């Protein structure tokens, strides 16, 4: 079963059920982020290894292309000519193969590695930043509540009104951050599978 959707109306209520679903989305984003980091590391290592192999095979093809038989006598034999042509054809084949391999390595970098890294930084990074903002605002909200929770009901109406206003402002500042963070988390977690379907 997939992740439960996050509803905007739930972010105002902020029920334990909503918090549980939000944590599940955050955990999935973290798992996806780690997976993408590992995939990028492996992809870059593969491209580097491919380039190293390509350079070695190009050097080998160049060496083969420069080779020719010194024939004995006045003319080459059919066997010597056949071997020489085979070596030259193989050298040309290797050069063509390595040109294609270089193009493939460039394409992997441009069409897979860079977009995946951009996705990880921009979308998943934005969700993490919003979570940090939300955690900071939540901390402010709870510290305000703790500060004013033990107020006596005998306090003057003006001071109670001030406390109510402070708490209302805390709630007003936390809700937009929560909703925006929730939107980014849900958007990022729904894009992750779609991103891999594109390839």
N, C-alpha and C positions, 0 to 999 in steps of 0.2 A: 504494500500500500504506500502511496506517495505522501507527500506533506499535505497537511490540512491547510486550506486557504486562510489567509489573514483578512479579516473584515475590518473596514475602517470604523464601523460603529462599535466594535469591540475595544478599540484602543481608548475610547473615552471611558468605558466601564472598567477596563483593565482587570478583568477577572483572572483567577488562577489558571483557568482553561486557556485563556488568551495568552498568558505568560508562558505556559507550557508549549503552545504552538509556536510562539515567537522564538523561544529557546531552540526548538527543533529546527526552525529555519536558520537560525544563527549557527547552530552546530553543522548543518548541511553546508552552509556557506564556508565555514572554516575548513571542513573536510574537502570541499571542492577547491578552495584556495591552495591547500597543501598538495592536492593531486595535480593541479595545474602547475605549481612550482616544480614538482618532481618531473612532470611531463616536459616542461620547458628545459630543465636541466638535462634530461635524457636526449631531447631533440637537439639541443646545442652540441652535446657530446657526439651525437650521430653525425651532424653536419661537419664538425671538426674532423672526425674519423674519415668521413667520406672525402673531404678535401685532401687529407693526408694520403689516402689510398689513390686518389686521382693524380696527385703530384707524382707519386711513385710510378704509377702506370704510364703517365705521360713521359717520364724520364726513360722508362723501359721502351716505350714506343719510339722515342727519339733515337735511342741506342740501336734498336732494330732497324730503323729507317736508314741509319748511317752505315749499316753493315752490307758488305758485298763480298762475294767469293773472288779470290784471285785464282783464275783458272790456269791450268797447266797446258802448255802448248799454245796453238794459234787461236783456238775457239773454245767457247763454253760447250760443255756437253748438255744434252737434254735434261739430265738429272740436275746438274748445277743450275741451269736456267730455271727449272721448275722450283727448286728449293729457294732460289733468290726471289722469284716472283711471289712465292708463298710468304716469305718473310716480309716482303714489302707490303703485301695485301694485309697481313696480320698487323703490321705497324699502323697502316692507314685505318684499319678497323678499330684498333685501340685508341687512336687519336679521336676518331668520331665518337666512340663510346665515352671517352672522358669529357669531351665537349658537352655531350648530353647529360652526363653525371653532374657537371658544373652547373648547367642550367637547372637541373632538378634541385640541387642544393640551394641555389639562389631562390627558386620558387618556394621551397619549403620554408625558408626564412621569411620571405615576403608574404606568403599566403597562409602560413600556419603559425609560426613562432611569434612574429610581431603582433598579429591580431589577437592571439591568445594572451600574450603578455599585456597588451593594451586593455583587454577585457578584464583581466585579473586586477590590474592597477586601478582602472577607472570605475568599474561597477562594484567589484567586491571591496576595493579600497574605500569607495564612497560609503558603502554600507557599514564598514568598520568605523569610519569617522563619525557617522551619524549615531552609531551605538555608543561611542565615547561621549558625544555630546549629550545623548540621552542619559547615560550613567551619571554624568556630571550634574545635569539638571535634576535627576532623581535624588541624588545625594543632597543637593541644596533643599529640595522639597522636604525630604525626611528630616533634615536638621532643623528646618523651620517648624515642622510639626512638633518635633521633640522639644524645641525651645518654648513653644506656646501651649503644649498639651497640658501642662500642670498649672495653668493659670486658674486662679480662683474665679468663681462665678460672681464674686462680690466686687470684682474690679469695676472700674468705671466703664460706662457704656462706650466712651470715646476710645479707650485702650482696647476694648474687645472688638470694636469696629476696625481699629487699626490692624489687629491680629487677623481678623477675617479678611481684610483687604490684602495683607501680606501673603496669606495662604492662597487666596484666589489668584494673586499674581504668580505665585509659584506654580499652581496648577495650569494657569494660562501659558506659562513659558514652557512647561514640560510637554503638553499635549501636541503642539505642532511638531516638536522634535520627534516625539514618539511616532506620530502619523507619517512624517517624512521618512524616518528610519524604517518603519514598517513597509512603506511603499518601495523603498530601495531594496530591502531584504527580499520582499516577495518578487519584485521585478528581476533581481539578480538570480534568485533560485529558479525562476521559471525560464530564464534565458540560458542557464547552464546546459540543460539537455538539448535545447534548440541549437546552441552553438556547435555541439558535437555532431548534430544531424546534418549540418551544412557540409561536412567533409565527407 
